[in-house]
Amino acid sequence: MAEPRQLGRYFEDFTVGDVYRHPLGRTISEADNTWFTLLTMNTNQYHFNAHYAKGSPLTGGRMLVNSALTVAVVLGLSVVDISQTAVANLGWTDIRLSHPVYAGDTLYAESLVLAKRESRSRPYAGIVTCFTRGLNQDGDEVCSWRRTVMVYKRDAPYDKDHFPVAKTPLRPPADNPTGSADGEA
């Protein structure tokens, strides 16, 4: 029988004052920055024109990572702990971009639970507010914000039992019953 999965936190799991150091880091490549910048139609040349960026007095002549990409990656890093079981994002406030990010930088994220309350209109959910910040590999804070999300309570039925039932049981292939790489036990 398959083990039940546990990914993310339910409303009951949050405690005001808890700090989550989100488990993954993400290195931003030049390709990440270029694709994101072009995809989002950001025409500021500091993000995609190395020759142009060389003339900048603020960037040390380097191309900047698009700040929206920085925010998106730090947000994504926080999902596993903050909003994996979210019904909806309710808002971000006080967004700060406090340090430049360059291709090759690795981003990390941590969050502090600031507040929580039961939803007044949805008995299956609660509201959680966190302060999240992104750090680079040197420990410099690169961005921060307050974020409020509506998350499911543990007994909410809406995020459960969505995995499809297989038409056939899971078994090792007939030509390799042991599952070893070379077919030998």
Buried (B, 14 or more C-beta within 10 A) or exposed (E): EEEEEEEBBBBEBBEEEBEBEBEEBBEBEBEBBBBBBEEEEBEEBBBBEEEEBEEBEEBEEBBBBBBBBBBEBBBBBBBBBBBBBBBEEEEBEEEEBEBBBBBEBEBBBBBBBBEBEEBEEBEBBBBBBBBBBBBBEEEEBBBBBBBBBBBBBEEBEEBEEEEEEEEEEEEEEEEEEEEEEEEEE
